[in-house]
Amino acid sequence: MRHLFIINPIAKRIKGKVNSIKEKISAFLAQYPEIKYDIYVSEWCRDSVMFIQRYISGKDETVRVHAIGGTGLMFEVVNSVIDFPNVEVASHPYGKANSFLKYFGRKNEKLFFSLKSQVFDRTIPIDVIRIGNTYGVCYGKAGIEAHANVIGGKWIDKGMPVDLGYLLAGVRLILGGKAGQNYFIEIDGNRIEGDFISVMVANTPCYGINMHPAVDAHPDDGILDVYLFKNAPKMKLLQCVPIHVSGNYRKLPNLISHYTAKKIKLSSNTIMRLSIDGEAFYRTSIEYEIMPNALRFVCPSGIDLAKLPRIYGKPWRGFR
C-alpha cells in the first residue's frame, strides 16, 4: 500500500503549521521504512484534484489518500478518487467544521488525529451522493441553507463562531424576504411542487459544529434522506429554524416533511442556490442519486460503530 497525504495550508487548524505537520508525518513514517508515501501541499482551490488523479492513475497497488484539512478538502479528495477502485480515503479533522466526521461523534473526533490509526486501521464502506457530475459524502442543500452557507462562511472566515455565522445568515435571509422558492421535486418518481425555504438531501446528519438537521441520515444505509421545509410567515420561520437544525423536525409536521429515496430530481423556474458538502453551485435543475458502498473510508479502531452517539437523548432515535 502507498499513502498520499494532501494538506490544505489554509485550513483552520493548519494555517502557519504546514512544515510542522509535514515533519510530524515524516517522523512517524520513519519508524516504518517499508511504507511508501508522498506529501502534497495544495496551492489553490481544486488544485489537488488533478494531482491526485495523476498520482493514482495506472497504479495496481492500493493507495490511501489522506485529506488533511476540512470538509472542502474532503470534497476534493472524494471527487478525485470516485472512479478508482484501488483507493481508500482518510480524513484528518483540521478544518473549521469537518462535517462528515461529526457523524462519528464529537468525542471521537480526536481519534482521527492519530497518524497510527489513519495509516494502519481498517476501512469501512460508505455511501456517496452523485449530484449531477459532482460527488459528496455529506449532503446536497438547496435554498436558504445553501445561501446561508455562502454568507455565513464569509463571516466565519472573519472570526465569527461557525454555528452562529450560519444561523445569523439564515435570519438575515428570512428577514430580507429571500427565504422561499418554488421547486419541482421528484422523489423516486413521486412528484411534489411547492414553495419551500429549503430542500436538503442528506447522507449524514450534520453540518457546522453542533447542527444536525438530518437526524435520520446514515452514510452506510444505501438511501438518501430528504427534508422539505415549507415557506411560512417570517416570525414562524424564525421560531422554527432552530428546531430544524437541532434535528427536531418531528415537532414541525406541518412545515417539514421527511422522505427516503434512491434518486431525487430537483428543479425550479429560477436559479437555485445549491451547496454540496459546503461548496456553492448554481443551477436550474439537478439530480441526486445514492451510490451505495462507493468509497472505502478509514475508521479508527477505537470507534464502535454500534455505539454512536444519540442526538435526541432517546435510545430509539439519533444516529443509530
N, C-alpha and C positions, 0 to 999 in steps of 0.2 A: 504493500500500500504506500501511496505517496500522499503527502499533505501539502496543501496550498493555503497560506494564511493571507487573507485580504484585509488590510487595515484602512479604515476611513479616518483620515487625520483630523477631520473637523467634528467627529462625533463628540458628544458632550463630555464623556469621561476620558477622552483621548487627547484633546487639544493640548499641545505642548509636550506630550508624553510619548510621541511616536518612537523615538530612539529607545526609551526605557522598555517599551513593550516589545520591540524587536529584540532587545538584549535578553529580556525575560524568556522569550520563545527559544532563542538560540541556546541560552544557558540550560534550559530544561532538556532540549533535544540533544545536547552534547552528551547527556547521560545514556543516550540510545543511538550510537553511531550508525546502526543499521537502518535507521529511519531516514527516508529521503523526504526533503521538504524544501519549500521556497516561500519567500515572503514578498508580497507586493503591496505597496502603498498607493492607493488610488489618487489621481491628480485632479479629477473633476467629476461632476455628476455623470453617472453611467460609464465612466472610464473603465471600470473593472469588467464590464460585460464582455467586450471583445477579447480582453486579455484572458479571462477565464476560459472562454470557448477555444481560443487558440491553444491554451495550455493543456486542456484535457483532450482535444481532438486527436484521434489516432492512437491514444494510449490504451493498451489492453488491461493494464492493472487498475485496481480501484484507486480513485482519487477522493480524498476527503477535503472538501473546501470549507475553510473556516471564515465565517463572517465576523470580523472584529469591529463592531460598530453598533448601529441600532437597527430600527425597522427598515430604514431606507436602504442600508447595505444588504440586509437580508432579502429585500425585494430584488436588488440587482443580482444577487447570487442565484436566487430561485429562477429568475428569467434567463440566466446564463446556462444553467445545467439541466433544465427540464427535459431536454431531448437526449440526455446521456445516461444510459442505464448503469454505468460503472461509477457513478458519483454519489458520494454521501455529503451531507451538509451539517456543519456545526455552527451554532450561533453563540457568540460571546457578548454578554449584555453591557456594551459600552455606550449605548445611545440614551436619549432622554426618556424614552418610553419602553422600548423593547416589547412591543405589543404581543408578539407570538409567545414569548416566554412567560407572559403573565398567566397563560393557561395552566402552567405547572405550579402556580402559587408563588406569591412574593417571597415567602420564607425559603423557597427552593432556588430562587434566582441566583444566590451566591454560588450554588453548585456549578453553574455554567461558567464561572470564572476559572475553574480548575483546569489547568492545561492537561493534567494527568487524565481526568475524566474525558475531556474533549478529544484527546488523542487515542485513548485506549478503550473507552467504554462502548457499549452496544449502540446499535441504531434501531429505530422503530419506524415502521411505515406511517406516513402521514398523507392526508388528502391535500390536493391542490385545487384552487379555483382557476379555471380558464375564463378570462374576462376579455372577450374579443380576441386579440392576438397577444394578450398580456396574461401573466400568471401571478397569483397571490396566494398566500397561505393564511391570511387573517380575514379579510373582508373586502367587499365592494360596497361603497356607500354612494347614494345619490341624494341630492337635496341639501337641506340645511346642515346636516352633519358633515357632508363633504365640503361645503362652503366654509363652515366654521373651522374646519381643519386647516384651510389655507390662511384665513385671517388670524386665527389663534396661533398658528405656527409662527407667524411673524412676531407676534407679541412675546411668545415663549422664547424666541431667539434673542429678544432684548432683555430677558431676565424674569418674565412673569412665570409663576408656577404653572406646570403643564395643565393640570385639570382646570384650574381657574381660567387659564387662557382660552381653552376650548369652550367652557361654559359661558364666559363673558362674550365671546364671539357669537355664540348662539343667541344670547339675549339681545345683542345688538341687531342681529338679523331679524329677529321676531319683532322688536320694537320698530324697526325700519320698514316693516311690511313686506319683507322679501322672503318669507318663510315657505309659502306653498307653491306648488306647481302641479299642472295636470299631467298625469302619467298614464301610459298604456302598458299594462303588465300582463305577461303570460307565464303562469307558473305550472310547469308540466302540462301545458295545453289548456289550462283553465284561465280565462281572460278576465282581467279586472281593470276598470278605468276609474280614476278619481283624482281628487285634489289632496295631495299628500305633502307633508313637510319633509319626510324622509323615507327612503327605501333602503333598507340595509340587508345585504346578502352576506351571511356570515359562515365562516369555517371555524372560528374561535370566538370566545365571548368578549374579549377585552380591547380597549384602546385607552390611550392616556395612561395615568398611573393607577387610579382606583376605579375607573369607569368600566362597566361590564354589561352593556345593554343586551347582548346576545347570549343570555344565560344558558340557553339550551344547546349551544353550538359545541361540537367536539371535532377535532381535526382528524379523527380516525373512524368516523361512523358512516362514511360513504354518502352523506347527504348534506345539503345546504339548508340553513335556517334563514327564513325570510321574515323581516319585520316591516310592516307597513304602518306608518304613523300619519293619521289623517290630520288635515288642517283644521284649525279651530280658532276662536277669538284669541286675541293676543294674551290676555290675562290668564286664560285657561292654559295656553301653551306654556307660559312662564311657570305655572304651577306643576305642569306635568313633565317637563323635560328632566328635572332632577329624578323623578320617579323612574323614567325611562332609562337613564344612563346608569342607575343603580341596579338594573336588572329586575325591576318590579313591574314589568309591563302588564302582568296579570291583574293588577289593580286598576288598569285603564282599558277594560274590554271594549268600550265604545270608541276608543281612539286608536288603539294599537292591535293589529291582527298578526298572528304568527302562523307561518306555513313552513312545511318542509318540502324539498324538491331536489330533483337531479339537474334540471335545466330551467333557467329563467330568461325571458326576453323582456327588455325594458326600453321604452321609447317615449318621446314627448314631441310636441309640435315646436317647442323652443329648446334652445341649448340646455343640456343637463350638465350640472356640475357634479363630477364624479371623483371619488377617492378610492384608490386601490392600494391597500396597505400603506396609507398615508401619502401616496403620490397622486398629484392632481391631474385630471384629464377632463376633456370637454367634448361631448358627443350629443347627437340627437337620438341615437339608438345604441344598444349594447346587449350582448348575450353573455350569460353566466352559465358555466357548466362544471359540475364536480368531476374531478379526476381522482378516483379512489386509489389510495396507496401509491401515489405517483412519485413520492420522494422518500429517500431514506434519511432520517434525522437523528442526530446523536442525542441520546437522553442519558444524563449521568446516572450511574448505578444507584446513587443514594435516593433517587426518586421512585416511590412506589406508585405506579400509575393507578392502582386500585384505591388509593387513599388520597386523591387530590382534594384540595380544599373545597368547602361548600360556600356558596355565595349567600344564600338566604339564612344560613344558620339553622337550616332544617335538613334532616338527613335524607329526605327523598328529593331534594332539589339541589341545584348548584351544578358545578362542573361534572360531577359524577354521582 
